[in-house]
Amino acid sequence: MTVTIKPGTARGRVLAPPSKSMAHRYLICAALAQGESTVRHLAPSEDILATVDCLRAMGAQIEFDGEIAHVRGIRVGTPPQGVLPCRECGTTLRLLLPLCLTGCGEATLTGTEKLLSRPLDAYRDLCLAHGFIFEKEATRVRVCGELTPGEYSLPGNVSSQYISGLLYALSCLDGESRIHLTTAVESRSYIDLTLSAMAAFGSRAAWTDDRTLTVAGGQTYLPRDLTVEGDWSNAAPWLALAALGDPVTVEGVSRESLQGDRVCAGYLDAMRAGAPVLSVGDCPDLAPVLIAAAALLHGATLTDTARLRLKESDRGEAMRAELAKCGVYLAVSENRIVVPAARPHAPTAPLSAHNDHRIVMALAVLLTRLGGRIEGCEAVKKSYPDFLREIGRLGIECTYDA
């Protein structure tokens, strides 16, 4: 799908969509609980539906009533009933793979070639170290083995989802376990979100020092009735429009949230004042929209950007290629992106979404000032299906071609 966006001013109030990160975590905890849980304020994005499909394959009963999910939990250790279809969601794959090792059977998790091209080295190494089967192909990964309580080591500078997935699995075992992180931790806020979700369902795990997590054994997740908080990362495009001077108000996000992306409001304020140096090590999903806003303001330097290469696209290179069409030339290096102070112009060719929902939203913000076309906008359904409808509701003229 191609969308053409005309320059304009956005006006109005926007309710932030539910946090995708917390929705994944609440649904998994609810599926581990003995009894029926209710998870409220859900949006049926492609990523969330991937987790729902996989949890159903593991035996959970999940029924939707609008934005509410009623979840009846599984018996932990029961082998999955068929394959786990992860679609293109790395979060689903990484959070659920270790749970497939809590029984004595084998499991196959499937996904797109793009998803399975992303690293799974930490899980491969863990499986090989414990004598488990780990077979990865173009669109599937097969695992077989049985986790036992004990000591586990993972690098802390890989995706936090590896650590979160192992936390879920170890919490289902009979004895106490510890996860030792062999390097400094990146994206700690996402691990804290996992610990918060587990605690909400009565499961005990905690940091014992900066690189060690202890997980209690013999636990039972308790059914709960909980509401998913608003999503800072998907609120970021609206906050960017406000930072650019549009009268847009964002509701439904809390500054007390554990989400690492809550820094976006402060980051955007810094961009309005000058050309700041900002770390995205704990908030990589913000990088594309921050780059777009910086290009329209005074420029900026983003640090700790290495992990952007491992997302749905190589986000630094994707934004470099698209902004070049607008006369803005990013300097993209190993762990830093410099956005120069520039005067962007309307793109000289259609912009590409690079099959990345975050790129769609960032480019849409850019085109509210420059005008132009984005090809591949269907990618936004991955996390925010209503995004383009919302931008139109705020008064930005958009037209669509199939």
Sequence and secondary structure as in RCSB ss.txt:
>XXXX:A:sequence
MTVTIKPGTARGRVLAPPSKSMAHRYLICAALAQGESTVRHLAPSEDILATVDCLRAMGAQIEFDGEIAHVRGIR
VGTPPQGVLPCRECGTTLRLLLPLCLTGCGEATLTGTEKLLSRPLDAYRDLCLAHGFIFEKEATRVRVCGELTPG
EYSLPGNVSSQYISGLLYALSCLDGESRIHLTTAVESRSYIDLTLSAMAAFGSRAAWTDDRTLTVAGGQTYLPRD
LTVEGDWSNAAPWLALAALGDPVTVEGVSRESLQGDRVCAGYLDAMRAGAPVLSVGDCPDLAPVLIAAAALLHGA
TLTDTARLRLKESDRGEAMRAELAKCGVYLAVSENRIVVPAARPHAPTAPLSAHNDHRIVMALAVLLTRLGGRIE
GCEAVKKSYPDFLREIGRLGIECTYDA
>XXXX:A:secstr
 EEEE      EEEE  B HHHHHHHHHHHHHBSSEEEEES    HHHHHHHHHHHHTT EEEEETTEEEEE   
TT   SS EE TT HHHHHHHTGGGGSSSSEEEEE  HHHHHS  HHHHHHHHHTT EEEE SSEEEEE    SS
EEEE TTS HHHHHHHHHHHTTSSS EEEEESS  SSHHHHHHHHHHHHHTT  EEEEETTEEEE SS  B   E
EE  B HHHHHHHHHHHHTT  EEEES  TT   GGGGHHHHHHHHHHS  EEE TT GGGHHHHHHHHHHTT E
EEES GGGGGSSS HHHHHHHHHHTTT   EE SSEEEE      S SS EE TT HHHHHHHHHHHHHH EEEE
 GGGGGGT TTHHHHHHHTT  EEEE 
